[in-house]
Amino acid sequence: MVQDMMTPIEDAFLLNSTDQLDNKLLVTIVEKGYTRVPVYKENRSNISMVLNVKDLVTAKFDQEYTINNLIDKLNSMRSQV
């Protein structure tokens, strides 16, 4: 059954849109081994988007970035194409 295959939301690996995107978080994301990571706003049941891990190569980690900043930058880059 589908319920048997799904991961409960409280056990899932998710990113908060306000999480600081730094080298430590990047290492955690890579170690988890997922290609896509859900991003939530305010509470874990409010998934706002799914971050494709390959999009992280565009991030500049010498700046203070949050997941939200990265999403805004990615959306801006996509709209220019």
N, C-alpha and C positions, 0 to 999 in steps of 0.2 A: 504494500500500500504506500501511497505517497507520504503519509505521515511518518512512516518508518524510514524514509530516505531523507527527509528534511532535517536540518539542524535547527533546534530551537533558537529563537532570536537571542535569548540570554546567553547562549553558548557560542554564538557566531562571532567571528572576527570582523569588527566594524570599526570605522574611523569616525570620530566626531568632526564636524566641519570646522570646529575651532581648535582642533589639535595642532600643535606646533609641528611643522614639517621640518625635521632636522635629521641629521645622520642616524641618530639612535632609532627614530621611527622608521626611517628607510630600511635599516638593517632588519628591524622586526618584520616589516612587510615582506622583504625578500625571503627571510627565514620561514615565514608562513607558507610560502610557495604558491600563493594564489596569483592568478593573472588579473583578476578583478576583485575589488574590495568595495562593499557597500559603504556609503557615507551617509551619516544621519545628522539631523539638526534637532537640538534640544532633547529628544529622547530616542532610544534605540528603535522604537517602532515607527519612527518618522524618517524613513529612508528617502533622501533627497536626490541621490544619484548613485551610480556605480562608477568608481574610478578604475580606469584601465591602468595597470601598473606600468606598462610601457610608456605612458604619458609622463611618468616621473623623470624621465631623462631630460625633459625640458626645464626642470626646476633648477634654480640656482640656490645652492645651499649656503652661500655666503651671506644671503639676506635672511631676514626674519620672515618666514612664510607660514601661513596656516593652510590647511587643506582648502579652505574657502578661497584664499588668495590664488592658489594653484588652479582651482576650478574656474575662477574668473579669467585668469590668464589664458587657460586652454580654450574657453568659450570665445574670447576675443580673437585668438589666433585662428580658430575655425571659421569665424565669421568673415575674416579677411581673405579666405581662400576662395 
